[in-house]
Amino acid sequence: MAVEFYDVKTRTKVQVDDSKVVKVKFENANGVRFGFRGLTADGRNLTKFVSKADWEKSKFPEAK
């Protein structure tokens, strides 16, 4: 299985293997946003924002 991210550098959609994806919370003054962070083959991080429901039901480990 893989997660689809948009790679801004290459301007394409890429598939990142589930083993290289973690879920993250972004806290700011307006509240909390939820997302997944994936690691590309060349070592760059890609971020995909998702709903709280999708974030909670995912089986990815939470980033520290």
C-alpha positions in Angstrom: 0.0 0.0 0.0 1.1 3.6 -0.6 0.0 7.1 0.2 -0.2 9.7 -2.6 1.5 13.1 -2.0 2.0 16.1 -4.2 5.7 16.8 -4.7 6.1 20.6 -5.1 9.7 20.4 -6.4 8.9 18.0 -9.2 5.3 19.2 -9.6 4.0 15.7 -9.8 2.0 13.3 -7.6 4.2 10.6 -6.0 3.5 7.4 -4.1 5.2 6.9 -0.8 5.4 3.5 0.9 3.4 3.1 4.1 6.6 2.3 6.0 7.9 5.8 5.4 4.8 7.7 6.5 4.0 9.1 9.9 1.1 11.2 11.2 1.7 14.6 12.6 -0.2 17.4 14.3 0.5 21.0 13.5 -0.5 23.3 16.3 -0.8 27.1 15.7 -2.8 30.1 17.1 -5.9 29.1 15.1 -6.0 25.5 16.4 -4.7 22.2 15.2 -4.2 20.7 11.7 -3.7 17.1 11.0 -1.5 15.6 8.3 0.8 12.8 7.1 4.5 13.2 6.4 6.2 11.0 4.0 9.9 10.5 3.1 10.8 10.4 -0.6 13.5 8.2 -2.1 16.0 11.2 -2.2 15.4 12.0 1.5 12.9 15.0 1.3 9.8 15.3 3.4 6.4 15.6 1.8 3.3 16.7 3.8 -0.4 16.0 3.1 -3.1 17.6 5.2 -6.0 15.4 6.1 -9.2 15.5 8.2 -9.2 14.7 11.8 -11.3 11.6 11.1 -8.8 10.3 8.5 -5.9 11.1 10.9 -7.5 9.2 13.8 -8.4 6.1 11.8 -4.9 5.8 10.1 -2.5 3.1 11.4 0.6 5.2 10.9 2.9 5.9 13.9 2.7 9.4 15.3 5.7 11.5 14.9 7.5 12.6 18.0 
